[in-house]
Amino acid sequence: MREATASTAEQSEPMVLQDLHRFLSYRAGSHAEKGSNKPEEMSPLFDMSAMAVPVAAMKVLLGVVERTEAETMMQLQDELRQAADLMMASSSTATTGRSNIALKSGCELFLKYITRTFLELPDFTQCKQAILERGQRFQSISLAARDRIAAQAAAFVPKNGTVLTHGYSRVVANILLEATKSNKQFDLIVLEGRPDDAGVKAAEFYVKAGIPVRICLDAAMGTIMEQVDVVLTGAEAIAENGGVINKVGTYALACCAAANSKPMYVAAESYKFARLYPLRQSDLPLDPKQPTSTSTTSSGIPIHNPSVDFTPSKFISLLFTDLGVLTPSAVSDELIRLYQ
């Protein structure tokens, strides 16, 4: 009976959300049913076929274009906006614990791309075909972004040095793997990453890759910093002012790195550049997710667990992106190019 109810719920879920679940849980070689909308908690860290949230959002919107019965550009744009709004409203479950900022960036970039294509090709039929063709090319380019970042960022991993990282980032993993391919020896320290222990899960994959790794308590980041040569993290999003939105604890980590004169590097794909200009933590969009802590209190004391925090650009040494190695001040110019 329960299985029948679950099956009915899956069938009643909008196609947009079914697609989003499927793309985010997709793994190369997976035998999961195409229509399954049950995302995994985390795909393997070194499975580079796993889609980033913005790319999944763009692929979902491409599906809307493929299925649309719209006869005008205005009707198509309305359908796409409704699909984007639906993904945003359901992001607390659809993105399985990740920030909805990256999801919003992917949707906004695709909608801007739609408008630009229509201005170039006013004929609706031609415009629709061009959107599908260019969208597929853009998707391929986006999926290759991690490789481009790794190729240029691996040189910044110090030989016989120590790297400190935080969170569960495939871009960071790709950089470290690329560094090992050149027989570069280095030690890795991973913060445990509470409340979801993302760092512990990442460390398990690094061990399998043959990278010497240690796990450090989040609260001990300041103590361990004197042993570190560089700090390297990924990002949920890069703000217009060059600041970084990432897993909670990144801000504290950046402050510790600056206090100890250690370089703070952040790796992220350009589709994570967001048209946001936060100046403080309270400027971040309200977070619909409050991940459950691994600790509990018997007296029912509430636990505050934000999923992300904001690190101002002054703490960031360099940004490793598929557009090149950038200073934080260059982000606003790149955003103009992306959205012009």
Disulfide bonds with the S-S distance in Angstrom:
none
